[in-house]
Amino acid sequence: MSINPAHHRAPVRGVLTALLGLGLISGCASTASVEAAEDAANPDCAEVMLTVPDVIGDHELRPTTSQGTAVWGDPSHVVMRCGVVPPGPTPEHCVAADGVDWLALEEDEQTWRLVSYGRDPAVEVLLNLDEVASSTAMLALAPAVQRVEQTRTCTTTEQEIEQTEDGQEVQEGSTEP
C-alpha cells in the first residue's frame, strides 16, 4: 500500500484549512480543536503523548480537544495526530531524523505533512514552514515517536537529520537502513 498524494490531499487540505483557520479565528483561545485519528485510542499513542515536548521551535504546547493530538503555537503552527493509518511502501520522499523515518509530503507552499514510517500506529504532523522548520519538528518529536516500535525502515532516505550540540545538522545523501 502506498500513499497516493492526490488521494490524501483533499481530506488533509480540509483538516489543514480547519486547523489553521481555527488558529486564526480563535487566536485568544487556549484549547485547539483537532480531529482525532482513527486509532488515537491505541495504547502506544498514550506513550507518545506522554513524551511530546513542551516547546517546538518558539511555539508552546497547548491543550487540544481530542485524544492522541497535540498542537504547538497560537495560532496552530504544528499539529500532531497519533493513530493515523500507517503508510505502506511508497516512493515518496523519506527523511531520517534522529532514528525516526518520516515521509515528507508537501501540501502547499507553506504546509508540509510528515508521517512516521514503519511504525504502527503512525504519527502525522502538519506544519507551517513559515513558522517551524521541518527538521526542527522532526527532531523535537523523535523521542515521542520512538515510543512506537519500528517494524520497517525506508529503503533509502534522501536526508538524515541528527541532533548536534550546536542545534541541528542536515546531511545530504542516501543512507542504508
Order of alpha helices (4+ residues) and beta strands (2+ residues): alpha-alpha-beta-beta-beta-beta-beta-beta-beta-beta-alpha-beta-beta
